């Protein structure tokens, strides 16, 4: 399945350093918020028995 490239990565303000994504100074506030939201979502750890944060149950789990 192809991954959708976030819009902020297409900006001339975006710096794609491995392990150190950041924006150049002067980046618009909206772009800063988009990058910060994206990076904070990467820190969300899925729990066992979940796919992308959605708990998966089985018919016999009652």
C-alpha positions in Angstrom: 0.0 0.0 0.0 1.5 3.4 -1.0 2.0 5.9 1.8 0.7 9.4 1.4 3.5 11.9 1.7 2.6 14.7 4.1 2.1 18.1 2.6 4.8 19.7 4.8 7.5 17.5 3.2 6.9 19.3 -0.1 7.6 22.7 1.3 10.8 24.6 0.6 11.0 25.2 4.4 11.2 21.4 5.2 14.6 19.9 5.9 14.7 16.1 5.6 17.6 15.1 7.7 17.5 11.4 8.8 16.2 11.4 12.4 16.0 15.2 12.5 13.1 16.5 10.5 12.7 20.2 11.0 11.7 23.4 9.3 13.9 26.3 8.3 13.4 29.6 10.2 10.6 31.7 8.9 8.3 28.7 8.2 4.6 29.6 8.4 2.8 28.8 11.7 0.4 26.4 9.9 3.4 24.4 8.5 5.0 24.3 12.0 1.7 23.0 13.5 1.4 20.3 10.8 5.0 19.1 11.4 4.6 19.1 15.2 1.3 17.2 15.0 2.8 14.6 12.6 5.9 14.1 14.8 3.8 13.8 18.0 1.6 11.2 16.4 4.6 9.1 15.7 5.2 8.9 19.4 1.8 7.1 20.0 2.5 3.5 20.7 -0.2 1.0 19.8 -1.3 -1.4 22.6 -1.1 -5.2 22.1 -4.3 -6.4 20.4 -4.7 -3.1 18.5 -4.2 -2.0 14.9 -3.4 1.8 14.6 -4.9 2.4 18.0 -8.1 0.5 17.3 -8.8 -2.4 19.7 -9.5 -5.6 17.9 -11.9 -8.1 19.5 -12.9 -11.6 18.6 -16.4 -13.0 18.5 -15.6 -15.2 21.5 -14.2 -12.4 23.6 -17.4 -11.9 25.7 
